[in-house]
Amino acid sequence: MRIVGRVVLSTVPLLCLVSCTAGEADAPTTGREASVASGAAASDAASAVETGLPGDEALSPPPPDRAAPGLLAQLDGLPVGALSGTVDLEVSGLTAFAEPAQGRCTQTADGRGFELVLSDGSQLAVTFGPEGGASRLTAPGIEIEQTLRDVDLQVGGGFRFTADLLTGGTTEPSGTLSLTGVCA
């Protein structure tokens, strides 16, 4: 702080005692305005504690997919073996692929699936089980697990499906997946 004539200049910024936004710091605050603002902030804080933060509902796991048994029944007609087709994958904020795909059509004790190696060397595994579908994208240092939602599947001489992706274990939308191919 330095004194110049009768004016005191300070290098320390003024602090708002009440929640401020740009431009509000310059306006003088009366005692009543400060009291109202303080009460509103306390009310908002109490509300956040009672109801959770906005978006918390997306952190709850999705319910089991009621269409899962029908999807598994449709996939049972596909042979296990080599897969040849195309994949369109978009993972919000991370990556996107639209390319020919080679891999395997698989079967496990409780479901069916597809395993692909993408052009950058990453691996995509898509599985369908009694609770629904899921995907896992892996690359060195990365593993992204997602739940398939709103699956549209057609099987006949090959297969084609499209699905919305949810961040694994949540209801937060995170991309789309489309896979078309033939299992042999």
Backbone as CSV, one residue per row, in Angstrom:
resi,resn,N_x,N_y,N_z,CA_x,CA_y,CA_z,C_x,C_y,C_z
1,MET,0.850,-1.146,0.000,0.000,0.000,0.000,0.908,1.224,0.000
2,ARG,0.529,2.216,-0.805,1.286,3.457,-0.739,0.327,4.626,-0.675
3,ILE,0.755,5.678,-0.037,-0.075,6.870,0.132,0.429,7.935,-0.817
4,VAL,-0.461,8.455,-1.657,-0.127,9.520,-2.589,-1.055,10.672,-2.272
5,GLY,-0.497,11.746,-1.742,-1.351,12.858,-1.327,-2.328,12.371,-0.289
6,ARG,-3.613,12.557,-0.558,-4.635,12.092,0.386,-5.308,10.802,-0.084
7,VAL,-4.847,10.228,-1.200,-5.457,9.021,-1.761,-4.605,7.815,-1.388
8,VAL,-5.250,6.754,-0.938,-4.546,5.529,-0.583,-4.711,4.555,-1.749
9,LEU,-3.611,4.140,-2.344,-3.640,3.149,-3.421,-3.183,1.817,-2.861
10,SER,-3.846,0.789,-3.220,-3.519,-0.531,-2.692,-3.276,-1.489,-3.843
11,THR,-2.304,-2.360,-3.699,-2.077,-3.406,-4.696,-2.835,-4.673,-4.333
12,VAL,-3.480,-4.674,-3.182,-4.283,-5.827,-2.769,-5.694,-5.633,-3.321
13,PRO,-6.225,-6.611,-4.088,-7.567,-6.442,-4.653,-8.624,-6.403,-3.556
14,LEU,-9.692,-5.676,-3.849,-10.817,-5.638,-2.926,-11.517,-6.984,-2.938
15,LEU,-11.939,-7.449,-1.809,-12.631,-8.733,-1.713,-14.110,-8.491,-1.523
16,CYS,-14.905,-9.279,-2.164,-16.353,-9.217,-1.966,-16.678,-10.035,-0.725
17,LEU,-17.443,-9.464,0.144,-17.880,-10.202,1.320,-19.110,-11.021,1.006
18,VAL,-19.781,-10.703,-0.108,-20.957,-11.404,-0.571,-20.592,-11.976,-1.929
19,SER,-21.192,-13.082,-2.329,-20.923,-13.682,-3.626,-21.043,-12.638,-4.725
20,CYS,-19.976,-12.459,-5.502,-19.950,-11.427,-6.538,-19.785,-12.069,-7.902
21,THR,-20.294,-11.387,-8.896,-20.012,-11.761,-10.273,-19.391,-10.556,-10.924
22,ALA,-18.887,-10.721,-12.136,-18.211,-9.630,-12.827,-19.105,-8.403,-12.849
23,GLY,-18.548,-7.275,-12.474,-19.284,-6.024,-12.509,-19.958,-5.696,-11.194
24,GLU,-20.291,-6.657,-10.388,-20.973,-6.397,-9.133,-20.020,-5.879,-8.066
25,ALA,-18.730,-6.170,-8.180,-17.767,-5.770,-7.166,-17.638,-4.253,-7.102
26,ASP,-17.900,-3.565,-8.229,-17.764,-2.117,-8.267,-18.951,-1.404,-7.642
27,ALA,-20.112,-2.061,-7.580,-21.316,-1.405,-7.084,-21.334,-1.448,-5.562
28,PRO,-21.711,-0.332,-4.927,-21.786,-0.358,-3.469,-22.938,-1.245,-3.020
29,THR,-22.764,-1.919,-1.899,-23.768,-2.830,-1.365,-24.274,-2.267,-0.055
30,THR,-25.590,-2.184,0.047,-26.176,-1.721,1.309,-26.260,-2.893,2.251
31,GLY,-26.481,-2.637,3.505,-26.608,-3.701,4.499,-27.728,-4.650,4.173
32,ARG,-28.874,-4.136,3.684,-30.021,-4.984,3.349,-29.694,-5.885,2.166
33,GLU,-29.029,-5.324,1.119,-28.668,-6.144,-0.047,-27.722,-7.267,0.355
34,ALA,-26.757,-6.960,1.214,-25.812,-7.980,1.666,-26.536,-9.063,2.440
35,SER,-27.502,-8.682,3.274,-28.258,-9.640,4.064,-29.092,-10.549,3.163
36,VAL,-29.767,-9.970,2.156,-30.575,-10.756,1.229,-29.691,-11.708,0.440
37,ALA,-28.556,-11.202,-0.069,-27.652,-12.051,-0.851,-27.099,-13.173,0.006
38,SER,-26.741,-12.871,1.241,-26.213,-13.880,2.142,-27.261,-14.947,2.426
39,GLY,-28.509,-14.530,2.641,-29.598,-15.486,2.889,-29.858,-16.362,1.684
40,ALA,-29.798,-15.788,0.475,-30.012,-16.563,-0.756,-28.904,-17.587,-0.929
41,ALA,-27.653,-17.187,-0.653,-26.540,-18.124,-0.781,-26.695,-19.278,0.206
42,ALA,-27.110,-18.981,1.436,-27.312,-20.031,2.436,-28.443,-20.955,2.020
43,SER,-29.505,-20.398,1.462,-30.631,-21.206,0.996,-30.199,-22.112,-0.144
44,ASP,-29.405,-21.586,-1.113,-28.903,-22.398,-2.228,-28.014,-23.518,-1.711
45,ALA,-27.157,-23.243,-0.743,-26.273,-24.259,-0.186,-27.086,-25.347,0.498
46,ALA,-28.098,-24.971,1.262,-28.936,-25.967,1.935,-29.680,-26.807,0.917
47,SER,-30.149,-26.191,-0.161,-30.858,-26.906,-1.213,-29.940,-27.921,-1.890
48,ALA,-28.685,-27.533,-2.135,-27.734,-28.444,-2.771,-27.466,-29.646,-1.888
49,VAL,-27.411,-29.445,-0.574,-27.172,-30.552,0.346,-28.369,-31.494,0.355
50,GLU,-29.578,-30.949,0.338,-30.775,-31.772,0.401,-31.011,-32.565,-0.875
51,THR,-30.808,-31.954,-2.031,-31.170,-32.594,-3.291,-29.985,-33.090,-4.087
52,GLY,-28.767,-32.831,-3.687,-27.602,-33.203,-4.461,-27.291,-32.122,-5.479
53,LEU,-26.177,-32.230,-6.104,-25.765,-31.238,-7.081,-26.447,-31.505,-8.416
54,PRO,-26.619,-30.473,-9.237,-27.205,-30.697,-10.564,-26.367,-31.720,-11.325
55,GLY,-27.019,-32.665,-11.938,-26.327,-33.694,-12.697,-26.031,-34.955,-11.913
56,ASP,-26.221,-34.937,-10.576,-25.955,-36.137,-9.774,-26.807,-37.318,-10.220
57,GLU,-28.003,-37.033,-10.749,-28.873,-38.129,-11.175,-28.215,-38.957,-12.273
58,ALA,-27.322,-38.369,-13.064,-26.635,-39.104,-14.120,-25.627,-40.091,-13.563
59,LEU,-25.251,-39.934,-12.301,-24.263,-40.819,-11.702,-24.854,-42.123,-11.202
60,SER,-26.174,-42.248,-11.231,-26.790,-43.497,-10.811,-26.696,-44.505,-11.958
61,PRO,-26.557,-45.789,-11.631,-26.441,-46.789,-12.694,-27.737,-46.911,-13.490
62,PRO,-27.613,-47.208,-14.788,-28.823,-47.381,-15.585,-29.543,-48.664,-15.173
63,PRO,-30.855,-48.707,-15.348,-31.581,-49.940,-15.031,-31.238,-51.012,-16.056
64,PRO,-31.458,-52.284,-15.727,-31.232,-53.338,-16.711,-32.073,-53.068,-17.965
65,ASP,-31.527,-53.409,-19.112,-32.212,-53.199,-20.382,-33.254,-54.298,-20.575
66,ARG,-34.532,-53.909,-20.598,-35.608,-54.907,-20.754,-35.574,-55.593,-22.116
67,ALA,-34.894,-54.986,-23.091,-34.804,-55.576,-24.431,-33.674,-56.604,-24.526
68,ALA,-32.856,-56.744,-23.485,-31.679,-57.621,-23.537,-31.999,-59.063,-23.948
69,PRO,-33.013,-59.722,-23.370,-33.296,-61.106,-23.795,-33.624,-61.203,-25.290
70,GLY,-34.361,-60.256,-25.825,-34.687,-60.265,-27.254,-33.454,-60.051,-28.118
71,LEU,-32.553,-59.162,-27.666,-31.312,-58.928,-28.413,-30.462,-60.194,-28.436
72,LEU,-30.364,-60.861,-27.283,-29.591,-62.113,-27.230,-30.195,-63.178,-28.136
73,ALA,-31.499,-63.283,-28.155,-32.167,-64.261,-29.021,-31.846,-63.975,-30.492
74,GLN,-31.847,-62.710,-30.894,-31.511,-62.355,-32.275,-30.055,-62.694,-32.597
75,LEU,-29.148,-62.433,-31.663,-27.728,-62.677,-31.898,-27.368,-64.157,-31.895
76,ASP,-28.212,-65.004,-31.301,-27.924,-66.448,-31.264,-27.835,-67.065,-32.649
77,GLY,-28.416,-66.435,-33.649,-28.353,-66.962,-35.004,-27.033,-66.695,-35.706
78,LEU,-26.168,-65.858,-35.124,-24.887,-65.544,-35.754,-23.835,-66.590,-35.418
79,PRO,-23.023,-66.982,-36.408,-21.944,-67.933,-36.103,-20.823,-67.271,-35.308
80,VAL,-20.076,-68.074,-34.576,-18.884,-67.611,-33.866,-17.730,-67.735,-34.851
81,GLY,-16.916,-66.695,-34.942,-15.773,-66.738,-35.864,-15.369,-65.355,-36.324
82,ALA,-14.759,-65.294,-37.506,-14.221,-64.034,-38.032,-15.337,-63.034,-38.307
83,LEU,-15.035,-61.765,-38.073,-15.966,-60.676,-38.329,-15.344,-59.740,-39.362
84,SER,-16.145,-59.339,-40.314,-15.729,-58.353,-41.305,-16.870,-57.363,-41.449
85,GLY,-16.570,-56.068,-41.368,-17.639,-55.087,-41.458,-17.140,-53.662,-41.360
86,THR,-17.989,-52.786,-40.854,-17.640,-51.380,-40.645,-18.087,-50.948,-39.256
87,VAL,-17.341,-50.003,-38.700,-17.667,-49.473,-37.383,-17.682,-47.948,-37.460
88,ASP,-18.687,-47.357,-36.830,-18.770,-45.912,-36.611,-18.892,-45.739,-35.107
89,LEU,-17.881,-45.151,-34.508,-17.833,-44.983,-33.061,-17.483,-43.540,-32.757
90,GLU,-18.269,-42.928,-31.891,-17.953,-41.582,-31.406,-18.058,-41.597,-29.896
91,VAL,-16.954,-41.294,-29.243,-16.930,-41.175,-27.794,-16.710,-39.696,-27.495
92,SER,-17.717,-39.051,-26.940,-17.702,-37.605,-26.711,-16.429,-37.149,-26.015
93,GLY,-15.784,-36.164,-26.614,-14.599,-35.569,-26.023,-13.355,-36.428,-26.079
94,LEU,-13.407,-37.581,-26.747,-12.253,-38.466,-26.751,-11.813,-38.861,-28.150
95,THR,-12.699,-39.515,-28.916,-12.282,-40.040,-30.212,-13.478,-40.330,-31.093
96,ALA,-13.200,-40.578,-32.362,-14.233,-40.992,-33.312,-13.568,-41.850,-34.389
97,PHE,-14.254,-42.889,-34.813,-13.793,-43.765,-35.884,-14.950,-43.994,-36.841
98,ALA,-14.657,-44.063,-38.126,-15.604,-44.488,-39.162,-14.742,-45.224,-40.172
99,GLU,-14.733,-46.550,-40.068,-13.768,-47.311,-40.860,-14.174,-48.771,-41.007
100,PRO,-13.540,-49.451,-41.957,-13.738,-50.896,-42.059,-13.223,-51.566,-40.785
101,ALA,-13.834,-52.676,-40.424,-13.456,-53.362,-39.182,-13.236,-54.844,-39.438
102,GLN,-12.228,-55.384,-38.777,-11.943,-56.812,-38.783,-11.869,-57.260,-37.334
103,GLY,-12.322,-58.464,-37.072,-12.268,-58.950,-35.695,-12.892,-60.312,-35.562
104,ARG,-13.576,-60.513,-34.439,-14.193,-61.807,-34.144,-15.591,-61.620,-33.588
105,CYS,-16.463,-62.540,-33.941,-17.777,-62.669,-33.309,-17.586,-63.717,-32.222
106,THR,-17.992,-63.405,-31.006,-17.697,-64.283,-29.868,-18.967,-64.730,-29.167
107,GLN,-18.792,-65.747,-28.333,-19.884,-66.226,-27.488,-19.302,-66.596,-26.137
108,THR,-19.999,-66.192,-25.073,-19.601,-66.564,-23.718,-20.745,-67.352,-23.093
109,ALA,-20.561,-67.794,-21.868,-21.594,-68.566,-21.183,-22.900,-67.779,-21.041
110,ASP,-22.800,-66.433,-20.903,-24.023,-65.658,-20.688,-24.285,-64.599,-21.763
111,GLY,-23.615,-64.681,-22.897,-23.897,-63.665,-23.907,-23.135,-63.826,-25.198
112,ARG,-23.255,-62.792,-26.012,-22.599,-62.746,-27.321,-21.800,-61.462,-27.412
113,GLY,-20.866,-61.399,-28.365,-20.079,-60.185,-28.487,-19.292,-60.090,-29.773
114,PHE,-18.588,-58.962,-29.876,-17.750,-58.654,-31.036,-16.461,-58.044,-30.517
115,GLU,-15.326,-58.475,-31.071,-14.028,-57.915,-30.707,-13.380,-57.394,-31.968
116,LEU,-12.963,-56.116,-31.947,-12.390,-55.466,-33.119,-11.067,-54.795,-32.780
117,VAL,-10.167,-54.744,-33.758,-8.963,-53.943,-33.642,-9.143,-52.787,-34.613
118,LEU,-9.055,-51.564,-34.101,-9.274,-50.370,-34.910,-7.966,-49.906,-35.559
119,SER,-8.061,-48.993,-36.512,-6.914,-48.572,-37.314,-5.762,-47.999,-36.495
120,ASP,-6.016,-47.427,-35.340,-4.937,-46.877,-34.520,-4.376,-47.907,-33.536
121,GLY,-4.846,-49.154,-33.633,-4.373,-50.218,-32.755,-5.207,-50.399,-31.500
122,SER,-6.121,-49.496,-31.231,-6.984,-49.667,-30.056,-7.940,-50.829,-30.299
123,GLN,-8.470,-51.357,-29.223,-9.360,-52.512,-29.311,-10.737,-52.140,-28.792
124,LEU,-11.749,-52.591,-29.505,-13.139,-52.365,-29.120,-13.792,-53.714,-28.897
125,ALA,-14.348,-53.903,-27.706,-15.104,-55.111,-27.388,-16.534,-54.687,-27.093
126,VAL,-17.490,-55.326,-27.759,-18.907,-55.059,-27.547,-19.531,-56.365,-27.072
127,THR,-20.248,-56.312,-25.938,-20.865,-57.520,-25.401,-22.348,-57.291,-25.154
128,PHE,-23.105,-58.357,-25.330,-24.531,-58.371,-25.021,-24.761,-59.496,-24.032
129,GLY,-25.369,-59.176,-22.888,-25.644,-60.160,-21.856,-27.067,-60.022,-21.359
130,PRO,-27.422,-60.765,-20.310,-28.786,-60.755,-19.791,-29.221,-59.401,-19.225
131,GLU,-28.280,-58.522,-18.850,-28.612,-57.200,-18.304,-28.616,-56.104,-19.368
132,GLY,-28.036,-56.407,-20.546,-27.957,-55.405,-21.614,-26.609,-55.444,-22.302
133,GLY,-26.354,-54.422,-23.104,-25.114,-54.354,-23.869,-24.114,-53.396,-23.248
134,ALA,-22.824,-53.641,-23.571,-21.751,-52.788,-23.068,-20.626,-52.759,-24.092
135,SER,-19.811,-51.731,-24.021,-18.618,-51.668,-24.866,-17.429,-51.281,-24.004
136,ARG,-16.249,-51.712,-24.468,-15.004,-51.345,-23.797,-13.994,-51.010,-24.880
137,LEU,-13.492,-49.781,-24.837,-12.477,-49.308,-25.765,-11.173,-49.229,-24.996
138,THR,-10.133,-49.952,-25.477,-8.848,-49.929,-24.789,-7.742,-49.539,-25.758
139,ALA,-6.821,-48.771,-25.236,-5.602,-48.363,-25.935,-4.560,-48.212,-24.839
140,PRO,-3.276,-48.103,-25.183,-2.277,-47.955,-24.126,-2.629,-46.800,-23.179
141,GLY,-2.821,-47.116,-21.909,-3.116,-46.128,-20.889,-4.565,-45.694,-20.794
142,ILE,-5.444,-46.257,-21.632,-6.857,-45.849,-21.631,-7.752,-47.078,-21.624
143,GLU,-8.794,-47.024,-20.833,-9.867,-48.021,-20.889,-11.176,-47.294,-20.617
144,ILE,-12.052,-47.277,-21.617,-13.334,-46.594,-21.520,-14.431,-47.648,-21.573
145,GLU,-15.195,-47.756,-20.484,-16.316,-48.694,-20.451,-17.609,-47.918,-20.576
146,GLN,-18.514,-48.416,-21.418,-19.778,-47.741,-21.665,-20.913,-48.745,-21.731
147,THR,-22.097,-48.255,-21.413,-23.319,-49.057,-21.498,-24.016,-48.700,-22.803
148,LEU,-24.537,-49.712,-23.500,-25.310,-49.474,-24.721,-26.757,-49.203,-24.333
149,ARG,-27.357,-48.186,-24.932,-28.747,-47.843,-24.648,-29.461,-47.604,-25.960
150,ASP,-30.743,-47.935,-26.015,-31.572,-47.770,-27.214,-30.955,-48.490,-28.413
151,VAL,-30.671,-49.776,-28.216,-30.050,-50.585,-29.260,-31.076,-50.907,-30.338
152,ASP,-30.691,-50.657,-31.582,-31.499,-51.045,-32.741,-30.694,-52.114,-33.468
153,LEU,-31.166,-53.366,-33.438,-30.435,-54.505,-33.985,-31.236,-55.175,-35.087
154,GLN,-30.555,-55.448,-36.192,-31.138,-56.237,-37.278,-30.169,-57.366,-37.608
155,VAL,-30.693,-58.582,-37.686,-29.885,-59.748,-38.007,-30.546,-60.471,-39.161
156,GLY,-29.736,-60.864,-40.143,-30.217,-61.608,-41.298,-29.149,-61.584,-42.380
157,GLY,-28.399,-62.675,-42.535,-27.297,-62.709,-43.480,-26.095,-61.929,-42.976
158,GLY,-26.181,-61.336,-41.878,-25.173,-60.489,-41.234,-25.880,-59.778,-40.091
159,PHE,-25.344,-58.685,-39.662,-25.987,-57.933,-38.589,-25.688,-56.455,-38.764
160,ARG,-26.531,-55.663,-38.148,-26.331,-54.219,-38.075,-26.970,-53.753,-36.784
161,PHE,-26.214,-52.988,-36.002,-26.833,-52.388,-34.832,-26.296,-50.976,-34.627
162,THR,-27.146,-50.160,-34.054,-26.780,-48.821,-33.629,-27.200,-48.690,-32.168
163,ALA,-26.478,-47.880,-31.425,-26.801,-47.677,-30.015,-26.232,-46.349,-29.542
164,ASP,-26.911,-45.780,-28.571,-26.358,-44.634,-27.850,-25.448,-45.193,-26.768
165,LEU,-24.418,-44.444,-26.407,-23.490,-44.866,-25.371,-23.689,-44.026,-24.113
166,LEU,-23.634,-44.693,-22.972,-23.670,-44.029,-21.673,-22.354,-44.332,-20.978
167,THR,-21.790,-43.355,-20.269,-20.578,-43.603,-19.500,-20.850,-44.777,-18.566
168,GLY,-19.963,-45.759,-18.562,-20.155,-46.987,-17.798,-20.647,-46.769,-16.383
169,GLY,-21.726,-47.440,-16.003,-22.270,-47.370,-14.662,-23.076,-46.121,-14.360
170,THR,-23.351,-45.293,-15.397,-24.110,-44.060,-15.189,-25.185,-43.931,-16.268
171,THR,-25.956,-42.873,-16.195,-26.917,-42.568,-17.256,-26.482,-41.330,-18.034
172,GLU,-25.183,-40.995,-17.983,-24.624,-39.831,-18.658,-24.319,-40.172,-20.123
173,PRO,-24.999,-39.518,-21.100,-24.728,-39.782,-22.516,-23.259,-39.504,-22.855
174,SER,-22.658,-40.395,-23.657,-21.233,-40.214,-23.961,-20.849,-40.571,-25.384
175,GLY,-21.813,-40.783,-26.276,-21.454,-41.048,-27.661,-22.430,-41.966,-28.355
176,THR,-21.987,-42.484,-29.508,-22.804,-43.391,-30.308,-21.921,-44.489,-30.898
177,LEU,-22.543,-45.601,-31.229,-21.855,-46.731,-31.829,-22.744,-47.345,-32.881
178,SER,-22.162,-47.634,-34.030,-22.854,-48.361,-35.089,-21.880,-49.410,-35.604
179,LEU,-22.330,-50.649,-35.692,-21.490,-51.739,-36.191,-22.308,-52.560,-37.171
180,THR,-21.748,-52.753,-38.349,-22.371,-53.558,-39.389,-21.370,-54.611,-39.800
181,GLY,-21.811,-55.867,-39.946,-20.833,-56.878,-40.331,-21.428,-58.232,-40.622
182,VAL,-20.512,-59.131,-40.946,-20.834,-60.519,-41.223,-19.917,-61.369,-40.358
183,CYS,-20.485,-62.380,-39.705,-19.709,-63.321,-38.907,-19.570,-64.613,-39.713
184,ALA,-18.368,-65.170,-39.775,-18.148,-66.419,-40.537,-17.294,-67.379,-39.749
